[in-house]
Amino acid sequence: MPNKANAWKALRQSEKRAARNTGIHEGISYLRRQYQKSIAAKDAAIATTAFRALQRALDRAAGKGILKANTVSRLKSRAMEKLQKLG
């Protein structure tokens, strides 16, 4: 456990950031599952809407430094590839 006040503060900040990041990760996971379901259902209109929501969430996470830019790029690329195959 921290002994100094600034160490306690750093611990509190770290816990708050971890909680925020976990929430964002869970939101992205939810959107990815929704997108996969729409692809499996072969509904292009719903899949397009789901892709836009996923893309926006991924870009925000990359902008905040929660996910690395290359990871976001890879996920978006694979998602777009599936959408294009759907037609």
PDB file with one MODEL, atoms N, CA, C and O in Angstrom:
MODEL        1
ATOM      1  N   MET A   1       0.837  -1.182   0.000  1.00  0.00           N
ATOM      2  CA  MET A   1       0.000   0.000   0.000  1.00  0.00           C
ATOM      3  C   MET A   1       0.883   1.247   0.000  1.00  0.00           C
ATOM      4  O   MET A   1       1.981   1.244   0.557  1.00  0.00           O
ATOM      5  N   PRO A   2       0.391   2.307  -0.629  1.00  0.00           N
ATOM      6  CA  PRO A   2       1.172   3.546  -0.681  1.00  0.00           C
ATOM      7  C   PRO A   2       1.353   4.174   0.701  1.00  0.00           C
ATOM      8  O   PRO A   2       0.483   4.076   1.566  1.00  0.00           O
ATOM      9  N   ASN A   3       2.484   4.809   0.883  1.00  0.00           N
ATOM     10  CA  ASN A   3       2.776   5.485   2.143  1.00  0.00           C
ATOM     11  C   ASN A   3       2.617   6.996   2.052  1.00  0.00           C
ATOM     12  O   ASN A   3       2.398   7.662   3.064  1.00  0.00           O
ATOM     13  N   LYS A   4       2.727   7.534   0.854  1.00  0.00           N
ATOM     14  CA  LYS A   4       2.697   8.986   0.687  1.00  0.00           C
ATOM     15  C   LYS A   4       1.397   9.422   0.026  1.00  0.00           C
ATOM     16  O   LYS A   4       0.733   8.651  -0.668  1.00  0.00           O
ATOM     17  N   ALA A   5       1.063  10.666   0.263  1.00  0.00           N
ATOM     18  CA  ALA A   5      -0.204  11.198  -0.248  1.00  0.00           C
ATOM     19  C   ALA A   5      -0.256  11.159  -1.768  1.00  0.00           C
ATOM     20  O   ALA A   5      -1.286  10.818  -2.350  1.00  0.00           O
ATOM     21  N   ASN A   6       0.852  11.506  -2.410  1.00  0.00           N
ATOM     22  CA  ASN A   6       0.829  11.509  -3.879  1.00  0.00           C
ATOM     23  C   ASN A   6       0.729  10.091  -4.434  1.00  0.00           C
ATOM     24  O   ASN A   6       0.184   9.893  -5.520  1.00  0.00           O
ATOM     25  N   ALA A   7       1.243   9.109  -3.709  1.00  0.00           N
ATOM     26  CA  ALA A   7       1.108   7.719  -4.141  1.00  0.00           C
ATOM     27  C   ALA A   7      -0.345   7.259  -4.008  1.00  0.00           C
ATOM     28  O   ALA A   7      -0.843   6.519  -4.856  1.00  0.00           O
ATOM     29  N   TRP A   8      -1.028   7.699  -2.936  1.00  0.00           N
ATOM     30  CA  TRP A   8      -2.446   7.385  -2.781  1.00  0.00           C
ATOM     31  C   TRP A   8      -3.250   8.004  -3.922  1.00  0.00           C
ATOM     32  O   TRP A   8      -4.153   7.376  -4.475  1.00  0.00           O
ATOM     33  N   LYS A   9      -2.908   9.240  -4.262  1.00  0.00           N
ATOM     34  CA  LYS A   9      -3.622   9.923  -5.340  1.00  0.00           C
ATOM     35  C   LYS A   9      -3.406   9.192  -6.666  1.00  0.00           C
ATOM     36  O   LYS A   9      -4.346   9.007  -7.440  1.00  0.00           O
ATOM     37  N   ALA A  10      -2.176   8.781  -6.920  1.00  0.00           N
ATOM     38  CA  ALA A  10      -1.878   8.052  -8.149  1.00  0.00           C
ATOM     39  C   ALA A  10      -2.668   6.745  -8.202  1.00  0.00           C
ATOM     40  O   ALA A  10      -3.150   6.348  -9.263  1.00  0.00           O
ATOM     41  N   LEU A  11      -2.797   6.087  -7.066  1.00  0.00           N
ATOM     42  CA  LEU A  11      -3.569   4.846  -7.005  1.00  0.00           C
ATOM     43  C   LEU A  11      -5.041   5.108  -7.322  1.00  0.00           C
ATOM     44  O   LEU A  11      -5.660   4.357  -8.077  1.00  0.00           O
ATOM     45  N   ARG A  12      -5.595   6.168  -6.748  1.00  0.00           N
ATOM     46  CA  ARG A  12      -6.997   6.520  -7.017  1.00  0.00           C
ATOM     47  C   ARG A  12      -7.200   6.837  -8.500  1.00  0.00           C
ATOM     48  O   ARG A  12      -8.174   6.398  -9.112  1.00  0.00           O
ATOM     49  N   GLN A  13      -6.275   7.597  -9.061  1.00  0.00           N
ATOM     50  CA  GLN A  13      -6.383   7.951 -10.474  1.00  0.00           C
ATOM     51  C   GLN A  13      -6.298   6.708 -11.352  1.00  0.00           C
ATOM     52  O   GLN A  13      -7.041   6.570 -12.324  1.00  0.00           O
ATOM     53  N   SER A  14      -5.399   5.819 -11.005  1.00  0.00           N
ATOM     54  CA  SER A  14      -5.225   4.593 -11.776  1.00  0.00           C
ATOM     55  C   SER A  14      -6.495   3.748 -11.760  1.00  0.00           C
ATOM     56  O   SER A  14      -6.897   3.197 -12.784  1.00  0.00           O
ATOM     57  N   GLU A  15      -7.119   3.651 -10.590  1.00  0.00           N
ATOM     58  CA  GLU A  15      -8.351   2.871 -10.476  1.00  0.00           C
ATOM     59  C   GLU A  15      -9.482   3.500 -11.287  1.00  0.00           C
ATOM     60  O   GLU A  15     -10.258   2.788 -11.924  1.00  0.00           O
ATOM     61  N   LYS A  16      -9.580   4.828 -11.268  1.00  0.00           N
ATOM     62  CA  LYS A  16     -10.611   5.510 -12.041  1.00  0.00           C
ATOM     63  C   LYS A  16     -10.397   5.305 -13.539  1.00  0.00           C
ATOM     64  O   LYS A  16     -11.343   5.051 -14.284  1.00  0.00           O
ATOM     65  N   ARG A  17      -9.151   5.417 -13.963  1.00  0.00           N
ATOM     66  CA  ARG A  17      -8.844   5.231 -15.388  1.00  0.00           C
ATOM     67  C   ARG A  17      -9.127   3.801 -15.823  1.00  0.00           C
ATOM     68  O   ARG A  17      -9.677   3.570 -16.900  1.00  0.00           O
ATOM     69  N   ALA A  18      -8.750   2.844 -14.984  1.00  0.00           N
ATOM     70  CA  ALA A  18      -8.980   1.439 -15.315  1.00  0.00           C
ATOM     71  C   ALA A  18     -10.474   1.160 -15.451  1.00  0.00           C
ATOM     72  O   ALA A  18     -10.891   0.440 -16.357  1.00  0.00           O
ATOM     73  N   ALA A  19     -11.275   1.726 -14.559  1.00  0.00           N
ATOM     74  CA  ALA A  19     -12.725   1.531 -14.627  1.00  0.00           C
ATOM     75  C   ALA A  19     -13.292   2.140 -15.907  1.00  0.00           C
ATOM     76  O   ALA A  19     -14.138   1.536 -16.566  1.00  0.00           O
ATOM     77  N   ARG A  20     -12.823   3.334 -16.254  1.00  0.00           N
ATOM     78  CA  ARG A  20     -13.297   3.998 -17.468  1.00  0.00           C
ATOM     79  C   ARG A  20     -12.909   3.192 -18.706  1.00  0.00           C
ATOM     80  O   ARG A  20     -13.725   2.986 -19.604  1.00  0.00           O
ATOM     81  N   ASN A  21     -11.665   2.741 -18.743  1.00  0.00           N
ATOM     82  CA  ASN A  21     -11.192   1.975 -19.890  1.00  0.00           C
ATOM     83  C   ASN A  21     -11.940   0.654 -20.018  1.00  0.00           C
ATOM     84  O   ASN A  21     -12.249   0.218 -21.127  1.00  0.00           O
ATOM     85  N   THR A  22     -12.231   0.014 -18.885  1.00  0.00           N
ATOM     86  CA  THR A  22     -12.971  -1.242 -18.915  1.00  0.00           C
ATOM     87  C   THR A  22     -14.353  -1.024 -19.511  1.00  0.00           C
ATOM     88  O   THR A  22     -14.826  -1.836 -20.307  1.00  0.00           O
ATOM     89  N   GLY A  23     -14.995   0.060 -19.133  1.00  0.00           N
ATOM     90  CA  GLY A  23     -16.308   0.368 -19.685  1.00  0.00           C
ATOM     91  C   GLY A  23     -16.265   0.575 -21.185  1.00  0.00           C
ATOM     92  O   GLY A  23     -17.153   0.118 -21.906  1.00  0.00           O
ATOM     93  N   ILE A  24     -15.254   1.249 -21.650  1.00  0.00           N
ATOM     94  CA  ILE A  24     -15.123   1.486 -23.089  1.00  0.00           C
ATOM     95  C   ILE A  24     -14.844   0.178 -23.822  1.00  0.00           C
ATOM     96  O   ILE A  24     -15.404  -0.066 -24.891  1.00  0.00           O
ATOM     97  N   HIS A  25     -13.981  -0.668 -23.252  1.00  0.00           N
ATOM     98  CA  HIS A  25     -13.703  -1.977 -23.851  1.00  0.00           C
ATOM     99  C   HIS A  25     -14.977  -2.818 -23.928  1.00  0.00           C
ATOM    100  O   HIS A  25     -15.232  -3.472 -24.939  1.00  0.00           O
ATOM    101  N   GLU A  26     -15.769  -2.799 -22.866  1.00  0.00           N
ATOM    102  CA  GLU A  26     -17.009  -3.575 -22.857  1.00  0.00           C
ATOM    103  C   GLU A  26     -17.984  -3.050 -23.903  1.00  0.00           C
ATOM    104  O   GLU A  26     -18.672  -3.830 -24.561  1.00  0.00           O
ATOM    105  N   GLY A  27     -18.045  -1.740 -24.057  1.00  0.00           N
ATOM    106  CA  GLY A  27     -18.913  -1.157 -25.070  1.00  0.00           C
ATOM    107  C   GLY A  27     -18.507  -1.571 -26.473  1.00  0.00           C
ATOM    108  O   GLY A  27     -19.358  -1.870 -27.311  1.00  0.00           O
ATOM    109  N   ILE A  28     -17.213  -1.588 -26.725  1.00  0.00           N
ATOM    110  CA  ILE A  28     -16.720  -2.008 -28.036  1.00  0.00           C
ATOM    111  C   ILE A  28     -17.013  -3.484 -28.260  1.00  0.00           C
ATOM    112  O   ILE A  28     -17.404  -3.879 -29.358  1.00  0.00           O
ATOM    113  N   SER A  29     -16.829  -4.295 -27.240  1.00  0.00           N
ATOM    114  CA  SER A  29     -17.126  -5.726 -27.358  1.00  0.00           C
ATOM    115  C   SER A  29     -18.599  -5.942 -27.680  1.00  0.00           C
ATOM    116  O   SER A  29     -18.943  -6.786 -28.507  1.00  0.00           O
ATOM    117  N   TYR A  30     -19.463  -5.180 -27.027  1.00  0.00           N
ATOM    118  CA  TYR A  30     -20.900  -5.280 -27.288  1.00  0.00           C
ATOM    119  C   TYR A  30     -21.199  -4.912 -28.740  1.00  0.00           C
ATOM    120  O   TYR A  30     -21.947  -5.619 -29.417  1.00  0.00           O
ATOM    121  N   LEU A  31     -20.625  -3.818 -29.219  1.00  0.00           N
ATOM    122  CA  LEU A  31     -20.859  -3.397 -30.600  1.00  0.00           C
ATOM    123  C   LEU A  31     -20.320  -4.415 -31.593  1.00  0.00           C
ATOM    124  O   LEU A  31     -20.924  -4.641 -32.641  1.00  0.00           O
ATOM    125  N   ARG A  32     -19.181  -5.033 -31.269  1.00  0.00           N
ATOM    126  CA  ARG A  32     -18.629  -6.060 -32.158  1.00  0.00           C
ATOM    127  C   ARG A  32     -19.554  -7.271 -32.231  1.00  0.00           C
ATOM    128  O   ARG A  32     -19.746  -7.844 -33.303  1.00  0.00           O
ATOM    129  N   ARG A  33     -20.129  -7.661 -31.089  1.00  0.00           N
ATOM    130  CA  ARG A  33     -21.066  -8.793 -31.080  1.00  0.00           C
ATOM    131  C   ARG A  33     -22.318  -8.458 -31.886  1.00  0.00           C
ATOM    132  O   ARG A  33     -22.814  -9.299 -32.635  1.00  0.00           O
ATOM    133  N   GLN A  34     -22.833  -7.239 -31.738  1.00  0.00           N
ATOM    134  CA  GLN A  34     -24.008  -6.824 -32.496  1.00  0.00           C
ATOM    135  C   GLN A  34     -23.707  -6.845 -33.997  1.00  0.00           C
ATOM    136  O   GLN A  34     -24.538  -7.263 -34.804  1.00  0.00           O
ATOM    137  N   TYR A  35     -22.519  -6.392 -34.350  1.00  0.00           N
ATOM    138  CA  TYR A  35     -22.121  -6.380 -35.757  1.00  0.00           C
ATOM    139  C   TYR A  35     -22.027  -7.807 -36.298  1.00  0.00           C
ATOM    140  O   TYR A  35     -22.495  -8.086 -37.402  1.00  0.00           O
ATOM    141  N   GLN A  36     -21.426  -8.707 -35.523  1.00  0.00           N
ATOM    142  CA  GLN A  36     -21.303 -10.103 -35.953  1.00  0.00           C
ATOM    143  C   GLN A  36     -22.682 -10.737 -36.143  1.00  0.00           C
ATOM    144  O   GLN A  36     -22.894 -11.499 -37.086  1.00  0.00           O
ATOM    145  N   LYS A  37     -23.615 -10.422 -35.246  1.00  0.00           N
ATOM    146  CA  LYS A  37     -24.973 -10.961 -35.376  1.00  0.00           C
ATOM    147  C   LYS A  37     -25.644 -10.448 -36.639  1.00  0.00           C
ATOM    148  O   LYS A  37     -26.340 -11.202 -37.319  1.00  0.00           O
ATOM    149  N   SER A  38     -25.443  -9.173 -36.963  1.00  0.00           N
ATOM    150  CA  SER A  38     -26.060  -8.616 -38.163  1.00  0.00           C
ATOM    151  C   SER A  38     -25.437  -9.212 -39.421  1.00  0.00           C
ATOM    152  O   SER A  38     -26.127  -9.403 -40.422  1.00  0.00           O
ATOM    153  N   ILE A  39     -24.154  -9.505 -39.378  1.00  0.00           N
ATOM    154  CA  ILE A  39     -23.496 -10.156 -40.521  1.00  0.00           C
ATOM    155  C   ILE A  39     -24.031 -11.577 -40.676  1.00  0.00           C
ATOM    156  O   ILE A  39     -24.300 -12.028 -41.789  1.00  0.00           O
ATOM    157  N   ALA A  40     -24.185 -12.280 -39.553  1.00  0.00           N
ATOM    158  CA  ALA A  40     -24.694 -13.655 -39.592  1.00  0.00           C
ATOM    159  C   ALA A  40     -26.129 -13.691 -40.104  1.00  0.00           C
ATOM    160  O   ALA A  40     -26.529 -14.647 -40.768  1.00  0.00           O
ATOM    161  N   ALA A  41     -26.907 -12.651 -39.797  1.00  0.00           N
ATOM    162  CA  ALA A  41     -28.289 -12.579 -40.258  1.00  0.00           C
ATOM    163  C   ALA A  41     -28.373 -12.163 -41.730  1.00  0.00           C
ATOM    164  O   ALA A  41     -29.446 -12.228 -42.330  1.00  0.00           O
ATOM    165  N   LYS A  42     -27.270 -11.745 -42.302  1.00  0.00           N
ATOM    166  CA  LYS A  42     -27.171 -11.332 -43.706  1.00  0.00           C
ATOM    167  C   LYS A  42     -28.122 -10.185 -44.032  1.00  0.00           C
ATOM    168  O   LYS A  42     -28.770 -10.170 -45.078  1.00  0.00           O
ATOM    169  N   ASP A  43     -28.190  -9.234 -43.121  1.00  0.00           N
ATOM    170  CA  ASP A  43     -29.007  -8.039 -43.318  1.00  0.00           C
ATOM    171  C   ASP A  43     -28.068  -6.854 -43.517  1.00  0.00           C
ATOM    172  O   ASP A  43     -27.475  -6.350 -42.562  1.00  0.00           O
ATOM    173  N   ALA A  44     -27.940  -6.417 -44.765  1.00  0.00           N
ATOM    174  CA  ALA A  44     -26.960  -5.384 -45.101  1.00  0.00           C
ATOM    175  C   ALA A  44     -27.279  -4.043 -44.444  1.00  0.00           C
ATOM    176  O   ALA A  44     -26.366  -3.330 -44.028  1.00  0.00           O
ATOM    177  N   ALA A  45     -28.548  -3.693 -44.345  1.00  0.00           N
ATOM    178  CA  ALA A  45     -28.913  -2.395 -43.770  1.00  0.00           C
ATOM    179  C   ALA A  45     -28.544  -2.333 -42.290  1.00  0.00           C
ATOM    180  O   ALA A  45     -27.957  -1.352 -41.834  1.00  0.00           O
ATOM    181  N   ILE A  46     -28.884  -3.369 -41.552  1.00  0.00           N
ATOM    182  CA  ILE A  46     -28.557  -3.400 -40.121  1.00  0.00           C
ATOM    183  C   ILE A  46     -27.050  -3.501 -39.936  1.00  0.00           C
ATOM    184  O   ILE A  46     -26.488  -2.876 -39.035  1.00  0.00           O
ATOM    185  N   ALA A  47     -26.397  -4.280 -40.781  1.00  0.00           N
ATOM    186  CA  ALA A  47     -24.946  -4.439 -40.684  1.00  0.00           C
ATOM    187  C   ALA A  47     -24.236  -3.109 -40.933  1.00  0.00           C
ATOM    188  O   ALA A  47     -23.247  -2.800 -40.268  1.00  0.00           O
ATOM    189  N   THR A  48     -24.730  -2.331 -41.877  1.00  0.00           N
ATOM    190  CA  THR A  48     -24.129  -1.030 -42.167  1.00  0.00           C
ATOM    191  C   THR A  48     -24.264  -0.091 -40.972  1.00  0.00           C
ATOM    192  O   THR A  48     -23.316   0.607 -40.611  1.00  0.00           O
ATOM    193  N   THR A  49     -25.434  -0.078 -40.369  1.00  0.00           N
ATOM    194  CA  THR A  49     -25.654   0.754 -39.182  1.00  0.00           C
ATOM    195  C   THR A  49     -24.759   0.306 -38.036  1.00  0.00           C
ATOM    196  O   THR A  49     -24.161   1.129 -37.343  1.00  0.00           O
ATOM    197  N   ALA A  50     -24.672  -1.005 -37.843  1.00  0.00           N
ATOM    198  CA  ALA A  50     -23.834  -1.553 -36.770  1.00  0.00           C
ATOM    199  C   ALA A  50     -22.364  -1.237 -37.030  1.00  0.00           C
ATOM    200  O   ALA A  50     -21.614  -0.947 -36.097  1.00  0.00           O
ATOM    201  N   PHE A  51     -21.954  -1.292 -38.290  1.00  0.00           N
ATOM    202  CA  PHE A  51     -20.565  -0.988 -38.629  1.00  0.00           C
ATOM    203  C   PHE A  51     -20.238   0.469 -38.320  1.00  0.00           C
ATOM    204  O   PHE A  51     -19.163   0.767 -37.798  1.00  0.00           O
ATOM    205  N   ARG A  52     -21.152   1.368 -38.636  1.00  0.00           N
ATOM    206  CA  ARG A  52     -20.908   2.793 -38.357  1.00  0.00           C
ATOM    207  C   ARG A  52     -20.742   3.041 -36.861  1.00  0.00           C
ATOM    208  O   ARG A  52     -19.872   3.802 -36.439  1.00  0.00           O
ATOM    209  N   ALA A  53     -21.587   2.390 -36.068  1.00  0.00           N
ATOM    210  CA  ALA A  53     -21.494   2.547 -34.610  1.00  0.00           C
ATOM    211  C   ALA A  53     -20.175   1.977 -34.097  1.00  0.00           C
ATOM    212  O   ALA A  53     -19.520   2.578 -33.245  1.00  0.00           O
ATOM    213  N   LEU A  54     -19.793   0.821 -34.618  1.00  0.00           N
ATOM    214  CA  LEU A  54     -18.536   0.189 -34.218  1.00  0.00           C
ATOM    215  C   LEU A  54     -17.351   1.055 -34.618  1.00  0.00           C
ATOM    216  O   LEU A  54     -16.426   1.252 -33.831  1.00  0.00           O
ATOM    217  N   GLN A  55     -17.380   1.564 -35.828  1.00  0.00           N
ATOM    218  CA  GLN A  55     -16.288   2.398 -36.326  1.00  0.00           C
ATOM    219  C   GLN A  55     -16.126   3.657 -35.473  1.00  0.00           C
ATOM    220  O   GLN A  55     -15.007   4.059 -35.155  1.00  0.00           O
ATOM    221  N   ARG A  56     -17.233   4.265 -35.114  1.00  0.00           N
ATOM    222  CA  ARG A  56     -17.181   5.476 -34.292  1.00  0.00           C
ATOM    223  C   ARG A  56     -16.586   5.176 -32.916  1.00  0.00           C
ATOM    224  O   ARG A  56     -15.755   5.933 -32.414  1.00  0.00           O
ATOM    225  N   ALA A  57     -17.013   4.078 -32.315  1.00  0.00           N
ATOM    226  CA  ALA A  57     -16.505   3.706 -30.988  1.00  0.00           C
ATOM    227  C   ALA A  57     -15.012   3.385 -31.047  1.00  0.00           C
ATOM    228  O   ALA A  57     -14.257   3.770 -30.153  1.00  0.00           O
ATOM    229  N   LEU A  58     -14.590   2.689 -32.088  1.00  0.00           N
ATOM    230  CA  LEU A  58     -13.174   2.348 -32.231  1.00  0.00           C
ATOM    231  C   LEU A  58     -12.331   3.605 -32.424  1.00  0.00           C
ATOM    232  O   LEU A  58     -11.261   3.734 -31.831  1.00  0.00           O
ATOM    233  N   ASP A  59     -12.807   4.522 -33.245  1.00  0.00           N
ATOM    234  CA  ASP A  59     -12.058   5.762 -33.478  1.00  0.00           C
ATOM    235  C   ASP A  59     -11.941   6.596 -32.204  1.00  0.00           C
ATOM    236  O   ASP A  59     -10.902   7.202 -31.943  1.00  0.00           O
ATOM    237  N   ARG A  60     -13.006   6.622 -31.422  1.00  0.00           N
ATOM    238  CA  ARG A  60     -12.946   7.354 -30.155  1.00  0.00           C
ATOM    239  C   ARG A  60     -11.943   6.711 -29.203  1.00  0.00           C
ATOM    240  O   ARG A  60     -11.177   7.408 -28.536  1.00  0.00           O
ATOM    241  N   ALA A  61     -11.951   5.381 -29.141  1.00  0.00           N
ATOM    242  CA  ALA A  61     -11.017   4.680 -28.251  1.00  0.00           C
ATOM    243  C   ALA A  61      -9.577   4.934 -28.682  1.00  0.00           C
ATOM    244  O   ALA A  61      -8.695   5.096 -27.839  1.00  0.00           O
ATOM    245  N   ALA A  62      -9.337   4.969 -29.987  1.00  0.00           N
ATOM    246  CA  ALA A  62      -7.989   5.240 -30.479  1.00  0.00           C
ATOM    247  C   ALA A  62      -7.590   6.674 -30.164  1.00  0.00           C
ATOM    248  O   ALA A  62      -6.445   6.933 -29.793  1.00  0.00           O
ATOM    249  N   GLY A  63      -8.511   7.593 -30.305  1.00  0.00           N
ATOM    250  CA  GLY A  63      -8.228   8.991 -30.023  1.00  0.00           C
ATOM    251  C   GLY A  63      -7.894   9.243 -28.565  1.00  0.00           C
ATOM    252  O   GLY A  63      -7.102  10.130 -28.247  1.00  0.00           O
ATOM    253  N   LYS A  64      -8.496   8.465 -27.683  1.00  0.00           N
ATOM    254  CA  LYS A  64      -8.238   8.613 -26.252  1.00  0.00           C
ATOM    255  C   LYS A  64      -7.053   7.780 -25.783  1.00  0.00           C
ATOM    256  O   LYS A  64      -6.658   7.854 -24.619  1.00  0.00           O
ATOM    257  N   GLY A  65      -6.486   6.988 -26.686  1.00  0.00           N
ATOM    258  CA  GLY A  65      -5.326   6.184 -26.320  1.00  0.00           C
ATOM    259  C   GLY A  65      -5.676   4.894 -25.605  1.00  0.00           C
ATOM    260  O   GLY A  65      -4.803   4.268 -25.003  1.00  0.00           O
ATOM    261  N   ILE A  66      -6.926   4.486 -25.657  1.00  0.00           N
ATOM    262  CA  ILE A  66      -7.348   3.259 -24.986  1.00  0.00           C
ATOM    263  C   ILE A  66      -6.976   2.047 -25.828  1.00  0.00           C
ATOM    264  O   ILE A  66      -6.577   1.013 -25.294  1.00  0.00           O
ATOM    265  N   LEU A  67      -7.106   2.175 -27.128  1.00  0.00           N
ATOM    266  CA  LEU A  67      -6.659   1.141 -28.060  1.00  0.00           C
ATOM    267  C   LEU A  67      -5.598   1.749 -28.972  1.00  0.00           C
ATOM    268  O   LEU A  67      -5.637   2.939 -29.284  1.00  0.00           O
ATOM    269  N   LYS A  68      -4.659   0.922 -29.389  1.00  0.00           N
ATOM    270  CA  LYS A  68      -3.625   1.407 -30.300  1.00  0.00           C
ATOM    271  C   LYS A  68      -4.212   1.626 -31.690  1.00  0.00           C
ATOM    272  O   LYS A  68      -5.173   0.968 -32.087  1.00  0.00           O
ATOM    273  N   ALA A  69      -3.624   2.548 -32.406  1.00  0.00           N
ATOM    274  CA  ALA A  69      -4.136   2.922 -33.725  1.00  0.00           C
ATOM    275  C   ALA A  69      -4.121   1.742 -34.687  1.00  0.00           C
ATOM    276  O   ALA A  69      -5.067   1.560 -35.452  1.00  0.00           O
ATOM    277  N   ASN A  70      -3.071   0.943 -34.660  1.00  0.00           N
ATOM    278  CA  ASN A  70      -2.995  -0.196 -35.572  1.00  0.00           C
ATOM    279  C   ASN A  70      -4.044  -1.249 -35.244  1.00  0.00           C
ATOM    280  O   ASN A  70      -4.580  -1.893 -36.146  1.00  0.00           O
ATOM    281  N   THR A  71      -4.337  -1.427 -33.969  1.00  0.00           N
ATOM    282  CA  THR A  71      -5.376  -2.372 -33.564  1.00  0.00           C
ATOM    283  C   THR A  71      -6.726  -1.922 -34.104  1.00  0.00           C
ATOM    284  O   THR A  71      -7.489  -2.726 -34.640  1.00  0.00           O
ATOM    285  N   VAL A  72      -7.012  -0.646 -33.963  1.00  0.00           N
ATOM    286  CA  VAL A  72      -8.269  -0.095 -34.463  1.00  0.00           C
ATOM    287  C   VAL A  72      -8.339  -0.238 -35.975  1.00  0.00           C
ATOM    288  O   VAL A  72      -9.379  -0.614 -36.517  1.00  0.00           O
ATOM    289  N   SER A  73      -7.258   0.053 -36.646  1.00  0.00           N
ATOM    290  CA  SER A  73      -7.217  -0.057 -38.095  1.00  0.00           C
ATOM    291  C   SER A  73      -7.477  -1.492 -38.543  1.00  0.00           C
ATOM    292  O   SER A  73      -8.220  -1.727 -39.496  1.00  0.00           O
ATOM    293  N   ARG A  74      -6.870  -2.435 -37.859  1.00  0.00           N
ATOM    294  CA  ARG A  74      -7.051  -3.852 -38.196  1.00  0.00           C
ATOM    295  C   ARG A  74      -8.503  -4.288 -37.982  1.00  0.00           C
ATOM    296  O   ARG A  74      -9.081  -4.968 -38.830  1.00  0.00           O
ATOM    297  N   LEU A  75      -9.083  -3.900 -36.859  1.00  0.00           N
ATOM    298  CA  LEU A  75     -10.466  -4.280 -36.564  1.00  0.00           C
ATOM    299  C   LEU A  75     -11.438  -3.672 -37.577  1.00  0.00           C
ATOM    300  O   LEU A  75     -12.359  -4.343 -38.041  1.00  0.00           O
ATOM    301  N   LYS A  76     -11.227  -2.399 -37.914  1.00  0.00           N
ATOM    302  CA  LYS A  76     -12.105  -1.748 -38.884  1.00  0.00           C
ATOM    303  C   LYS A  76     -11.959  -2.380 -40.263  1.00  0.00           C
ATOM    304  O   LYS A  76     -12.945  -2.557 -40.978  1.00  0.00           O
ATOM    305  N   SER A  77     -10.732  -2.718 -40.631  1.00  0.00           N
ATOM    306  CA  SER A  77     -10.485  -3.320 -41.932  1.00  0.00           C
ATOM    307  C   SER A  77     -11.186  -4.671 -42.056  1.00  0.00           C
ATOM    308  O   SER A  77     -11.810  -4.964 -43.076  1.00  0.00           O
ATOM    309  N   ARG A  78     -11.077  -5.479 -41.023  1.00  0.00           N
ATOM    310  CA  ARG A  78     -11.715  -6.803 -41.054  1.00  0.00           C
ATOM    311  C   ARG A  78     -13.235  -6.688 -41.052  1.00  0.00           C
ATOM    312  O   ARG A  78     -13.927  -7.461 -41.715  1.00  0.00           O
ATOM    313  N   ALA A  79     -13.741  -5.726 -40.310  1.00  0.00           N
ATOM    314  CA  ALA A  79     -15.190  -5.522 -40.271  1.00  0.00           C
ATOM    315  C   ALA A  79     -15.698  -5.052 -41.632  1.00  0.00           C
ATOM    316  O   ALA A  79     -16.734  -5.519 -42.104  1.00  0.00           O
ATOM    317  N   MET A  80     -14.980  -4.140 -42.253  1.00  0.00           N
ATOM    318  CA  MET A  80     -15.384  -3.635 -43.565  1.00  0.00           C
ATOM    319  C   MET A  80     -15.324  -4.737 -44.616  1.00  0.00           C
ATOM    320  O   MET A  80     -16.170  -4.804 -45.508  1.00  0.00           O
ATOM    321  N   GLU A  81     -14.329  -5.591 -44.502  1.00  0.00           N
ATOM    322  CA  GLU A  81     -14.195  -6.707 -45.437  1.00  0.00           C
ATOM    323  C   GLU A  81     -15.429  -7.610 -45.375  1.00  0.00           C
ATOM    324  O   GLU A  81     -15.946  -8.033 -46.409  1.00  0.00           O
ATOM    325  N   LYS A  82     -15.892  -7.898 -44.168  1.00  0.00           N
ATOM    326  CA  LYS A  82     -17.081  -8.739 -44.006  1.00  0.00           C
ATOM    327  C   LYS A  82     -18.320  -8.041 -44.548  1.00  0.00           C
ATOM    328  O   LYS A  82     -19.190  -8.683 -45.137  1.00  0.00           O
ATOM    329  N   LEU A  83     -18.401  -6.747 -44.353  1.00  0.00           N
ATOM    330  CA  LEU A  83     -19.546  -5.992 -44.851  1.00  0.00           C
ATOM    331  C   LEU A  83     -19.569  -5.991 -46.380  1.00  0.00           C
ATOM    332  O   LEU A  83     -20.634  -6.113 -46.985  1.00  0.00           O
ATOM    333  N   GLN A  84     -18.409  -5.854 -47.000  1.00  0.00           N
ATOM    334  CA  GLN A  84     -18.344  -5.856 -48.459  1.00  0.00           C
ATOM    335  C   GLN A  84     -18.688  -7.227 -49.034  1.00  0.00           C
ATOM    336  O   GLN A  84     -19.299  -7.314 -50.099  1.00  0.00           O
ATOM    337  N   LYS A  85     -18.301  -8.294 -48.344  1.00  0.00           N
ATOM    338  CA  LYS A  85     -18.657  -9.638 -48.804  1.00  0.00           C
ATOM    339  C   LYS A  85     -20.159  -9.866 -48.726  1.00  0.00           C
ATOM    340  O   LYS A  85     -20.731 -10.618 -49.515  1.00  0.00           O
ATOM    341  N   LEU A  86     -20.790  -9.200 -47.759  1.00  0.00           N
ATOM    342  CA  LEU A  86     -22.235  -9.329 -47.593  1.00  0.00           C
ATOM    343  C   LEU A  86     -22.970  -8.742 -48.798  1.00  0.00           C
ATOM    344  O   LEU A  86     -24.043  -9.206 -49.183  1.00  0.00           O
ATOM    345  N   GLY A  87     -22.367  -7.718 -49.374  1.00  0.00           N
ATOM    346  CA  GLY A  87     -22.928  -7.177 -50.590  1.00  0.00           C
ATOM    347  C   GLY A  87     -23.607  -5.896 -50.372  1.00  0.00           C
ATOM    348  O   GLY A  87     -24.137  -5.310 -51.316  1.00  0.00           O
TER     349      GLY A  87
ENDMDL
END
